């Protein structure tokens, strides 16, 4: 992996809850707002896909001793984040 900081967060093939194969690029270091009608998958994208993957990666970085006290988290239904 490159040591350079990526300038975008790339989500490919998100299928969590009511999302159907959504792919997008989100710029880093800026405020991004998800808007849309009720039921369009805004919360599914923000919390159940992006946040869940970040939390899972953080927990994986902890020692095995620390991880034993935390619950197992599932991977989000996404091809790539």
HELIX and SHEET records of a PDB file:
HELIX    1   1 UNK A   42  UNK A   43  1                                   2    
HELIX    2   2 UNK A   44  UNK A   51  3                                   8    
HELIX    3   3 UNK A   52  UNK A   61  1                                  10    
HELIX    4   4 UNK A   64  UNK A   67  1                                   4    
SHEET    1   A 2 UNK A   8  UNK A  14  0                                        
SHEET    2   A 2 UNK A  22  UNK A  27 -1                                        
END                                                                             
